[in-house]
Amino acid sequence: MSDTPPATILIVDDARLNRVLLETKLAGEGYRFVQAANGQEAVARLADNPEIDLILLDLIMPGMDGYAFLQWRASNPRAQKVPVIVNSSLDDFDSIVRALQMDSYDYFTKPLSDDDLRYILPLKIRNAVNSKRLMEETTRQNEMMQQELDLAARYQGFLLPDDSDLPGVRITFHFQPCSKVGGDYFDFLEIGQDKVGFVVADVSGHGVAAAMTASIVKALLPGYLAGQGSPGRALEALNDDLVRLTQEDSFVTCFAAIYDRPRQVLTWSTAGHPPAIFLRPGRQPEQLVYSSMFLGVFASDQVEVAYADQALPVAAGDRLVLYTDGLTENPNPAGEQFGLQRLEKIVAQGGNKTIEELKRYLQASLVEFSRGVFPDDVAIILAEF
């Protein structure tokens, strides 16, 4: 037996005989019925019976007629969800078109033939009721999905670090989420007493799966970075975990670095991530880049995979700019991307600003360029040594 409850039909007609006739002829279909003699009563019946699935509506009635009821329905979101089949003696073209233009599902003229009552009207009713219930189920599923996405977005926020400085490094960041749940993750952490770690990663795609993969990166990479003491070896270890734990069509780009304060050396490695920008005072920006494979695609013992450490001397006043591709690939209304060259120019122009001022300048430049539209998450991390 089906668990679907029988449809409830509201019959609106000022002639009691017509209401009884319709109810009698349709009784064999298993429907439940509610009756109203005019539009005002129909409004009251809808308020008292939220389970109503369909309205059979006459047009010529005293008080609120069928057209007035359809007009009221157009301004009532709840009533709009209940389909209306008009059953009227008005058979002229203009009357039919007027009713259909007012969002009626279908139109029958009185008197209904035996075939109308036995076959066509029950079929139209089933189609209309099924369409309404399918729409309701779709709405419920969309609401549940939105709740899950909202929860995932909150969880994604837990992945972000506090905006605070670490010994020897001033740090600030900006995160602009898009309307979807994404997979951006970044962090900075103390490693022992003399080192600071930096991480920025971007999981392919959007949605709950991307957010969950980002949570795996957060759970594992900081520990690998601290334990291995090498960004390249940390990325290798994380890569093998992602190959084992994530879906085949998912991959992660990542930049990882360790700053050794006593030696004043930044050791970094990258896995297919957009190039970090390193800026020395009075110099042009330098891209930190080399060819490397995404994480989670091939195991680390394969020849295609190599995450080598690169060493960079650091002096006081030097700056490191990390970001995800949601920044450089963010389009303006004409489809032009923000781009790496634009980012480098802004970073160079902001050399005399504090990193907090530079962050605000970069944010404002991005909003002006994109008109405030962000199809992907945007993460920006600024560090000054």
C-alpha positions, 0 to 999 in steps of 0.5 A: 500500500502507498503511504501517500495520503489521498488528495483533498479537493476544494470544490467552489461553486454557488450551486450545491447541485454542481458541488454534489455532482462533482463530488459524487462522480469523483468519489471513486478516485479516493479523493477527500472533498471540501466545499465552498459556495463562493470565493470568500468561503474558499478563502476561509476553507484554504485557511482551515485546511492546509492539506488542500491539493487542488481547487475546482473553481466556478467563475460566476458566483455571488460576492467574490466570484472566480476571477476575484478569487484568482486575483486574491490567490495571485497575492497569496504565496500559500494559495499560489501553490494550490493548482486551480482547474476552472469549471465554468459555463463561460465558454467564450474565448476571452473568458477562457484566456482571462482565467488561464492568464490568471495562472489557472492550471486548466479550464473545463466548460459546463456541463461536463460530458460523461467522458470528461467526468470519467476520464479527462477530469480525473487525469487532469486532477492527478497530473495537477496534484502530482505536480503540486506534491512534486514541487513541495517535495523538491522545496523540502529537499532544497531546504534540507540541502540549504540547511546542510550547506549552511552548516558546512559553511559554518564548519568551513569557518572553523577552519580559519585561523585567528587574525593574530601575529606570531613571534617575528611575523606580522600577519593579517588575512581576508576571506571572502566566501562565495554563495556556495560552500568551498574548499579554501583553507589556510593557516599559520602556526608556531613550530617549536620555539623558533619557526613559523609555518604557513599553509594555504590550500584550495580543494577542487569544486564546491559543496560539502565534499570540498569542505570535508576534504579541506577539513582533512587537509587541516587535520593532517598538514600542520602536524606533518609540517611540524613533524617533518620540518620540511614543506616538501616532505609534508606535502608528500605525506599529505598527498598519499593520504589524499590519494587514499581518502578522497574521491578520484575526481578531487584534487587539492592545490597547496602552498606550504612554508616554514620560516626559520627566525634565527636563520632568517630563511623561508623554506617553501614548497608548492603543489600546483598552487598559484604562485605566492608573491614575495616582496622586498622593500624597494624591489619588484615583486617576485613569484615563488613558483615551480612546476609541481603536481596537484595533491591527491592525484598520483601517489608520491612514489610516482615519477610525476610527483615531486614536492621539492623544498626551496630556500629563500633568505628573508630580511626585516620588512620583507613581505609574503602574499598568499592567496587562492585562485578565487582572487586572481580568477575572479571576473568582472562583468565583462568576463576579464579576470582580476589576474596575477599582474594586477595583484602584483601591481597592487602589492608593489604600490602598497609597499609604503602601506602597513599590511593591514592597509594593504589588505584593505586596499586589495579588498577595495580593488577587488570589490571595485573590479568585480562589482562585489560578485564572487563566484569562488571563495577568495582567500588572501594572507599577508605576512611581514617579517 
